[in-house]
């Protein structure tokens, strides 16, 4: 759907004592985590890491290093690209302060469990040395081990092994005999049973395998219980887009309308390549209300993407848009209007078309040379034949090649309100026929049309004198 309908999502970032404003470029969901990429007014790129909707940390980065968590999320997560209308709801707060880097892990331990802190550490490898993060996770592992909490220590060593698979010590501990029973539990137990013991693991596992129907359903149930409607919608949208199976639209529309408008939801569906005019019964009524309020151009922007896949019942709406759209708007979206015309009945294509094409030709002649205008009008001629305006442009293109017919070309320019170009043609003719009053009087008339009274009067006098000389002679 047309990007003109969508606004950028602005965000303010306070980094130490520096306050910056910028726009969100894209964001991505990865289980409990989110990554947000921001382009500041100074053209710096900031990356913000969230966990359970809490901002964990962020910094300016010149590039994303391959293999880091940020790189992984933007390849394997669910991505929202600006200017998606869901971005403002995806980000909990659009005014953020980046935490103190030196105090970060001590602060994290006061807000999250140690197992969560271990996982959060793995999301920060773009900002901290990997060995530092490994050391942090190791400390948590040994804390659980010394405390006799073997299930917790197993969960943490799994996190470390996934984070640093080449780390020999982590692999040996993860595969050690003492953890065989835990491996069996994870391999043989049901998703609900594992959820009771390790909710973090099960959410991550289901997210990474979310296109599997069982995992998708279970993850959606978890997110629904956690009251995460945005995440539920993103799961559904991705599934529909990838599997090309639009189902349960009413259910997810009701969910979406809890926090965004119907207009925004239509834009969201369009971003996921879902035709809202096929799946939403309310869509047609919304467009009709826009037309009734003379918001024809806004209605057109909603429809353009799906012109080739609109129900037949939209024909009257398309006719209204064609007949009532401003020529400048038609000129700006000419390619879309050419498609629109193909879907109109032949008897409706010609309604007001000569007048609209005249206005369009005027706009084109103001910005382009004659040959370019002729080329731009060819697709219209192929869609609607026998248009007087196009025949005139074609004739003008021929006249332009004949220096002996500049007077005729000037008359055509005058019909298109191109008075300066007409004056140039009449000047040419005046130089060729210095005793002929007609081109001089035409120049006078053009200046009169331009509101240049003094110049018009002067050429009127010259033309009158030439006319008198002819009569006397």
GUSE-523253 format. One line per 10 residues: number of its first residue (from 0); their letters; for each residue x, y, z of C-alpha. Coordinates in nm, 2 decimals, m for minus. Layout:
residues N
NUM = a = X Y Z; ... $
//
This chain:
residues 473
0 = xxxxxxxxxx = 0.00 0.00 0.00; 0.12 0.35 m0.08; 0.38 0.48 0.17; 0.22 0.82 0.16; m0.04 0.68 0.40; 0.22 0.59 0.66; 0.41 0.82 0.89; 0.76 0.75 1.03; 0.79 0.64 1.39; 0.99 0.90 1.58 $
10 = xxxxxxxxxx = 1.19 0.81 1.89; 1.41 1.01 2.14; 1.72 0.85 2.28; 1.91 0.98 2.58; 2.27 0.85 2.58; 2.45 0.98 2.89; 2.38 1.35 2.88; 2.32 1.36 2.50; 1.97 1.37 2.37; 1.91 1.26 2.01 $
20 = xxxxxxxxxx = 1.60 1.23 1.80; 1.55 0.99 1.51; 1.33 0.76 1.32; 1.29 0.38 1.36; 1.42 0.21 1.05; 1.32 m0.14 1.14; 1.26 m0.36 1.44; 1.26 m0.73 1.50; 1.10 m0.97 1.74; 1.29 m1.28 1.86 $
30 = xxxxxxxxxx = 1.10 m1.47 2.14; 1.11 m1.25 2.45; 1.37 m1.01 2.29; 1.33 m0.72 2.05; 1.59 m0.53 1.85; 1.53 m0.18 1.72; 1.74 0.01 1.46; 1.72 0.39 1.48; 1.86 0.65 1.23; 1.92 0.97 1.42 $
40 = xxxxxxxxxx = 1.90 1.32 1.29; 2.28 1.32 1.27; 2.27 1.00 1.05; 2.40 0.77 1.33; 2.26 0.42 1.36; 2.16 0.32 1.71; 2.06 m0.04 1.80; 1.85 m0.09 2.11; 1.80 m0.43 2.28; 1.48 m0.51 2.47 $
50 = xxxxxxxxxx = 1.39 m0.81 2.69; 1.02 m0.85 2.80; 0.96 m0.50 2.67; 1.23 m0.35 2.90; 1.51 m0.16 2.74; 1.83 m0.35 2.83; 2.10 m0.16 2.65; 2.18 0.02 2.32; 2.47 0.19 2.14; 2.57 0.36 1.82 $
60 = xxxxxxxxxx = 2.71 0.10 1.57; 2.87 0.16 1.23; 2.79 m0.19 1.12; 2.63 m0.52 1.24; 2.89 m0.79 1.29; 2.80 m1.12 1.13; 2.70 m1.39 1.38; 2.61 m1.15 1.66; 2.27 m1.15 1.82; 2.15 m0.84 1.63 $
70 = xxxxxxxxxx = 2.26 m1.01 1.30; 2.07 m1.33 1.40; 1.75 m1.14 1.50; 1.73 m0.95 1.17; 1.78 m1.28 0.98; 1.57 m1.52 1.19; 1.32 m1.30 1.37; 0.99 m1.14 1.27; 1.08 m0.80 1.11; 0.89 m0.48 1.10 $
80 = xxxxxxxxxx = 1.02 m0.23 0.85; 0.94 0.14 0.86; 0.69 0.30 0.82; 0.48 0.00 0.94; 0.18 0.13 1.16; 0.25 m0.13 1.42; 0.59 0.01 1.51; 0.46 0.26 1.77; 0.28 m0.02 1.95; 0.58 m0.26 1.91 $
90 = xxxxxxxxxx = 0.81 m0.03 2.11; 0.69 0.02 2.47; 0.82 0.38 2.50; 0.94 0.62 2.23; 1.14 0.82 2.48; 1.43 0.60 2.61; 1.74 0.64 2.82; 2.03 0.40 2.76; 2.14 0.25 3.10; 2.49 0.29 3.24 $
100 = xxxxxxxxxx = 2.71 0.03 3.08; 2.93 m0.02 3.38; 2.64 m0.09 3.61; 2.43 m0.28 3.36; 2.47 m0.64 3.49; 2.42 m0.55 3.86; 2.10 m0.36 3.76; 1.98 m0.66 3.55; 2.01 m0.89 3.85; 1.77 m0.67 4.05 $
110 = xxxxxxxxxx = 1.50 m0.70 3.78; 1.54 m1.04 3.63; 1.62 m1.40 3.74; 1.98 m1.52 3.71; 1.88 m1.75 3.42; 1.73 m1.46 3.24; 2.04 m1.25 3.30; 2.25 m1.53 3.15; 2.04 m1.52 2.84; 2.03 m1.14 2.82 $
120 = xxxxxxxxxx = 2.41 m1.15 2.83; 2.40 m1.34 2.50; 2.20 m1.06 2.33; 2.47 m0.80 2.41; 2.76 m0.93 2.21; 2.76 m0.63 1.98; 2.84 m0.41 2.28; 3.06 m0.62 2.51; 3.36 m0.85 2.44; 3.24 m1.21 2.40 $
130 = xxxxxxxxxx = 3.48 m1.34 2.67; 3.34 m1.09 2.92; 2.99 m1.22 2.85; 3.10 m1.59 2.87; 3.26 m1.51 3.21; 2.94 m1.36 3.33; 2.73 m1.66 3.23; 3.00 m1.89 3.38; 2.96 m1.72 3.72; 2.58 m1.78 3.71 $
140 = xxxxxxxxxx = 2.63 m2.14 3.62; 2.87 m2.21 3.90; 2.65 m2.02 4.15; 2.36 m2.26 4.07; 2.60 m2.56 4.07; 2.74 m2.48 4.41; 2.39 m2.42 4.55; 2.28 m2.77 4.44; 2.03 m2.63 4.18; 2.13 m2.87 3.90 $
150 = xxxxxxxxxx = 1.83 m2.81 3.68; 1.91 m2.43 3.69; 2.28 m2.50 3.62; 2.18 m2.72 3.33; 1.96 m2.45 3.18; 2.24 m2.20 3.21; 2.50 m2.43 3.06; 2.26 m2.49 2.77; 2.25 m2.11 2.71; 2.63 m2.09 2.72 $
160 = xxxxxxxxxx = 2.67 m2.38 2.49; 2.43 m2.22 2.24; 2.60 m1.89 2.27; 2.96 m2.02 2.23; 2.94 m2.37 2.06; 3.31 m2.37 2.00; 3.38 m2.34 2.37; 3.51 m2.68 2.47; 3.45 m2.65 2.84; 3.09 m2.55 2.79 $
170 = xxxxxxxxxx = 3.03 m2.84 2.55; 3.18 m3.09 2.79; 2.98 m2.97 3.09; 2.66 m2.97 2.88; 2.72 m3.33 2.77; 2.84 m3.46 3.10; 2.69 m3.77 3.27; 2.54 m3.57 3.55; 2.30 m3.40 3.31; 2.18 m3.71 3.12 $
180 = xxxxxxxxxx = 1.85 m3.71 3.31; 1.78 m3.35 3.22; 1.85 m3.42 2.85; 1.60 m3.70 2.87; 1.34 m3.47 3.03; 1.37 m3.21 2.76; 1.37 m3.48 2.48; 1.07 m3.68 2.60; 0.85 m3.44 2.79; 0.55 m3.25 2.64 $
190 = xxxxxxxxxx = 0.57 m2.87 2.58; 0.33 m2.79 2.88; 0.55 m3.00 3.11; 0.87 m2.83 3.00; 0.70 m2.49 3.03; 0.65 m2.55 3.40; 1.02 m2.61 3.45; 1.18 m2.38 3.19; 0.94 m2.12 3.04; 1.23 m1.93 2.88 $
200 = xxxxxxxxxx = 1.35 m2.24 2.69; 1.01 m2.33 2.57; 0.93 m1.98 2.44; 1.26 m1.97 2.26; 1.22 m2.32 2.12; 0.86 m2.25 2.00; 0.96 m1.92 1.84; 1.25 m2.07 1.65; 1.02 m2.35 1.52; 0.71 m2.12 1.49 $
210 = xxxxxxxxxx = 0.61 m2.24 1.15; 0.54 m2.58 1.30; 0.17 m2.58 1.37; 0.20 m2.73 1.72; 0.48 m2.48 1.83; 0.30 m2.19 1.67; m0.03 m2.27 1.86; 0.15 m2.32 2.19; 0.35 m2.00 2.16; 0.04 m1.81 2.07 $
220 = xxxxxxxxxx = m0.13 m1.94 2.38; 0.17 m1.84 2.60; 0.17 m1.49 2.45; m0.21 m1.45 2.49; m0.18 m1.54 2.86; 0.10 m1.29 2.89; m0.13 m1.03 2.73; 0.11 m0.96 2.43; m0.14 m0.88 2.15; 0.12 m0.72 1.92 $
230 = xxxxxxxxxx = 0.34 m1.03 1.93; 0.04 m1.25 1.87; m0.05 m1.05 1.56; 0.31 m1.06 1.43; 0.31 m1.44 1.46; m0.01 m1.46 1.27; 0.09 m1.21 1.00; 0.42 m1.39 0.94; 0.25 m1.73 0.91; m0.01 m1.60 0.67 $
240 = xxxxxxxxxx = 0.25 m1.42 0.46; 0.48 m1.73 0.44; 0.22 m2.00 0.40; m0.02 m1.79 0.19; m0.31 m1.91 0.40; m0.54 m1.63 0.52; m0.74 m1.77 0.81; m0.92 m1.65 1.12; m0.91 m1.29 0.99; m1.21 m1.18 1.21 $
250 = xxxxxxxxxx = m1.04 m1.31 1.52; m0.71 m1.12 1.46; m0.89 m0.81 1.33; m1.07 m0.79 1.66; m0.74 m0.82 1.84; m0.57 m0.56 1.63; m0.85 m0.30 1.67; m0.78 m0.30 2.04; m0.47 m0.09 1.99; m0.47 0.04 1.62 $
260 = xxxxxxxxxx = m0.74 0.18 1.39; m0.91 0.00 1.11; m0.72 0.22 0.86; m0.39 0.13 1.02; m0.49 m0.24 1.03; m0.56 m0.23 0.65; m0.21 m0.09 0.60; m0.06 m0.36 0.82; m0.24 m0.63 0.62; m0.12 m0.47 0.29 $
270 = xxxxxxxxxx = 0.24 m0.48 0.42; 0.20 m0.85 0.47; 0.07 m0.89 0.11; m0.28 m0.95 0.24; m0.55 m0.78 0.03; m0.77 m0.61 0.30; m1.05 m0.55 0.04; m1.08 m0.93 0.00; m1.07 m1.03 0.37; m1.23 m0.73 0.56 $
280 = xxxxxxxxxx = m1.60 m0.67 0.51; m1.55 m0.33 0.68; m1.29 m0.21 0.42; m1.54 m0.12 0.15; m1.75 0.09 0.40; m1.44 0.27 0.51; m1.34 0.36 0.16; m1.70 0.47 0.08; m1.69 0.71 0.38; m1.37 0.86 0.25 $
290 = xxxxxxxxxx = m1.54 0.92 m0.09; m1.84 1.07 0.08; m1.61 1.32 0.26; m1.44 1.40 m0.07; m1.12 1.22 0.04; m1.09 1.07 m0.31; m0.71 1.08 m0.31; m0.67 0.91 0.02; m0.92 0.64 m0.09; m0.71 0.60 m0.41 $
300 = xxxxxxxxxx = m0.39 0.55 m0.21; m0.55 0.26 m0.02; m0.67 0.10 m0.34; m0.38 0.14 m0.57; m0.18 m0.17 m0.46; m0.48 m0.40 m0.51; m0.64 m0.26 m0.83; m0.59 m0.59 m1.01; m0.75 m0.78 m0.73; m1.05 m0.58 m0.62 $
310 = xxxxxxxxxx = m1.40 m0.73 m0.60; m1.64 m0.62 m0.88; m1.84 m0.42 m0.63; m1.56 m0.16 m0.61; m1.63 m0.04 m0.97; m1.85 0.26 m0.86; m1.57 0.36 m0.62; m1.31 0.35 m0.89; m1.53 0.56 m1.12; m1.57 0.82 m0.84 $
320 = xxxxxxxxxx = m1.20 0.83 m0.78; m1.13 0.88 m1.16; m1.39 1.15 m1.21; m1.30 1.35 m0.89; m0.92 1.32 m0.85; m0.72 1.64 m0.89; m0.51 1.63 m1.22; m0.19 1.69 m1.02; m0.27 1.38 m0.81; m0.33 1.19 m1.14 $
330 = xxxxxxxxxx = 0.00 1.32 m1.28; 0.19 1.21 m0.96; 0.03 0.86 m0.97; m0.01 0.82 m1.34; 0.10 0.46 m1.36; m0.16 0.36 m1.10; m0.43 0.55 m1.28; m0.34 0.37 m1.61; m0.42 0.05 m1.42; m0.73 0.19 m1.28 $
340 = xxxxxxxxxx = m0.86 0.29 m1.62; m0.83 m0.06 m1.74; m1.08 m0.17 m1.48; m1.34 0.08 m1.58; m1.62 0.01 m1.84; m1.55 0.18 m2.17; m1.84 0.42 m2.14; m1.71 0.54 m1.80; m1.35 0.59 m1.92; m1.45 0.88 m2.14 $
350 = xxxxxxxxxx = m1.64 1.08 m1.87; m1.46 1.40 m1.82; m1.15 1.24 m1.97; m1.08 1.52 m2.23; m1.09 1.78 m1.96; m0.87 1.58 m1.73; m0.63 1.49 m2.00; m0.61 1.86 m2.09; m0.52 1.95 m1.73; m0.27 1.66 m1.72 $
360 = xxxxxxxxxx = m0.11 1.77 m2.05; m0.08 2.13 m1.91; 0.11 1.99 m1.60; 0.33 1.78 m1.82; 0.42 2.06 m2.05; 0.52 2.28 m1.76; 0.78 2.02 m1.65; 0.89 1.85 m1.97; 0.98 1.91 m2.33; 0.72 1.82 m2.60 $
370 = xxxxxxxxxx = 0.88 1.49 m2.70; 0.89 1.37 m2.34; 0.53 1.47 m2.29; 0.44 1.27 m2.60; 0.61 0.96 m2.47; 0.44 0.99 m2.13; 0.10 1.01 m2.29; 0.15 0.69 m2.50; 0.02 0.45 m2.23; m0.29 0.66 m2.19 $
380 = xxxxxxxxxx = m0.35 0.66 m2.57; m0.31 0.28 m2.55; m0.57 0.26 m2.28; m0.82 0.52 m2.41; m0.79 0.58 m2.79; m0.92 0.88 m2.99; m0.84 1.15 m2.74; m0.83 1.50 m2.88; m0.57 1.61 m2.64; m0.33 1.34 m2.74 $
390 = xxxxxxxxxx = m0.39 1.41 m3.11; m0.30 1.77 m3.04; 0.02 1.67 m2.86; 0.12 1.44 m3.15; 0.05 1.72 m3.40; 0.26 1.96 m3.20; 0.55 1.72 m3.20; 0.53 1.71 m3.58; 0.51 2.09 m3.60; 0.82 2.13 m3.38 $
400 = xxxxxxxxxx = 1.02 1.98 m3.66; 0.90 2.23 m3.92; 1.04 2.58 m3.87; 0.79 2.72 m4.12; 0.50 2.63 m3.90; 0.59 2.79 m3.57; 0.28 3.01 m3.58; 0.06 2.71 m3.58; 0.27 2.55 m3.30; 0.24 2.87 m3.10 $
410 = xxxxxxxxxx = m0.14 2.85 m3.13; m0.14 2.50 m2.99; 0.08 2.60 m2.70; m0.16 2.88 m2.62; m0.45 2.62 m2.60; m0.25 2.45 m2.33; m0.18 2.77 m2.14; 0.19 2.76 m2.22; 0.21 3.13 m2.29; 0.59 3.16 m2.27 $
420 = xxxxxxxxxx = 0.64 2.88 m2.52; 0.38 3.03 m2.75; 0.56 3.36 m2.73; 0.88 3.20 m2.84; 0.71 3.05 m3.14; 0.55 3.38 m3.24; 0.88 3.56 m3.20; 1.03 3.31 m3.44; 0.76 3.39 m3.69; 0.79 3.76 m3.63 $
430 = xxxxxxxxxx = 1.16 3.75 m3.72; 1.08 3.55 m4.04; 0.80 3.79 m4.13; 0.89 4.13 m3.98; 0.60 4.31 m4.17; 0.33 4.07 m4.07; 0.11 4.20 m3.79; m0.04 3.87 m3.69; 0.25 3.71 m3.49; 0.30 4.05 m3.32 $
440 = xxxxxxxxxx = m0.07 4.07 m3.22; m0.05 3.71 m3.10; 0.24 3.80 m2.88; 0.04 4.09 m2.74; m0.24 3.85 m2.65; m0.01 3.61 m2.48; 0.13 3.89 m2.26; m0.22 3.99 m2.18; m0.30 3.63 m2.07; 0.01 3.64 m1.85 $
450 = xxxxxxxxxx = m0.12 3.97 m1.69; 0.17 4.17 m1.83; m0.03 4.47 m1.93; 0.26 4.70 m2.03; 0.42 4.45 m2.26; 0.08 4.36 m2.41; 0.01 4.72 m2.48; 0.35 4.78 m2.65; 0.31 4.49 m2.89; m0.05 4.59 m2.95 $
460 = xxxxxxxxxx = 0.07 4.92 m3.08; 0.34 4.76 m3.29; 0.09 4.52 m3.44; m0.16 4.80 m3.51; 0.11 5.00 m3.69; 0.21 4.70 m3.90; m0.16 4.64 m3.98; m0.19 5.01 m4.08; 0.12 4.99 m4.30; m0.03 4.69 m4.48 $
470 = xxx = m0.35 4.88 m4.55; m0.17 5.19 m4.67; 0.05 4.98 m4.89 $
//
